[in-house]
Amino acid sequence: MINFSLKFIAGCLTFASARIVLAASPVKLPNGFMPCKLNDPALNDCIKNGLQIATPYLSEGIPSLGLLPTDPLRINTLEVSQGMGAVQLKLLFKDLDILNLNSSVINTLSYDPKKYFIRVSLMVKKPVILESLYEARGKVLILPIVGNGTCKLTLENYKSVTNVQLKPKVKNNDTYLDITNLSLKFTTSKLHMKFNNLFNGEKILGDNMNVFLNENWKELLDEMQPTFESALGTAFVAIIQQFFNKIPINKILLE
């Protein structure tokens, strides 16, 4: 649901992009976008603090840098398929918007410049909201489910940990980064769900199914979470890599 860690990664990219411009162009940037030095003993704190200060600007996007808004964060399509266990469901989200990532607070951040590895943990102060078109077909616990329409998912007290492994490549005497792996894990104290137009608009069946889903949210999330996290990770890589393609790491972290 979120990552929401995506907030961090998108933020990291934006922060990185901003630092490049500071070093190579006259574009005026918002406060908080400051370069960090590789030999700084407090390198992790430098990156973390810069990202945190930049969060309000990241949510609005920075057109001059080619950076899209991160709140709401738009994912065009996201498919979650679960074929085993108590939940056997194919769930397709279209035009998925993730809201309230601008209230993210970075708890810890670490970056290994030799292994090109980033790890970040964060919390989101506001409920994380996902609004989307959906298509659903399958079985949830003991009940069949089918529907298509609009949906809204809300996660309270969202926390996440994201690990990103990168690989360097040299181009025109600059070093760029490719994402080779991104994994995220999240927790929430409550998941609220509302799926409209279940069972072809049969109101009683749809209302009862929404009640059932919300009463059994924990069991449902336990079954679906690994698949959902994997699908989100794949979507995030596609979004993030386009920024890394433009941003040399040697212009992000200064010698």
Number of C-alpha atoms within 10 A of each C-alpha: 24 27 26 29 31 24 28 28 24 25 24 22 23 29 25 27 24 27 23 24 20 18 14 9 9 8 12 10 16 14 10 17 23 21 21 21 14 15 10 12 9 12 19 18 16 16 22 22 16 21 27 21 15 22 23 17 21 26 22 15 16 17 9 11 16 12 19 17 16 26 19 19 22 19 17 12 14 18 16 19 18 19 12 9 10 16 22 20 21 17 19 18 23 17 15 21 19 24 22 20 29 23 19 22 19 20 14 13 20 16 17 12 12 6 11 16 16 19 20 20 20 22 22 24 16 16 19 26 21 22 20 24 18 23 20 20 18 18 17 20 18 9 11 14 19 17 20 20 16 17 18 17 17 21 21 17 16 24 25 23 21 22 18 19 17 18 14 15 13 10 9 6 9 13 15 20 20 17 17 11 14 19 18 22 21 20 17 18 10 16 23 16 18 19 22 20 20 25 18 13 14 11 13 10 15 21 17 11 20 17 15 14 21 15 14 14 16 15 14 17 18 10 19 20 17 16 15 21 19 16 16 24 23 15 17 21 19 11 16 19 17 13 19 19 11 15 23 22 20 14 22 23 18 15 10
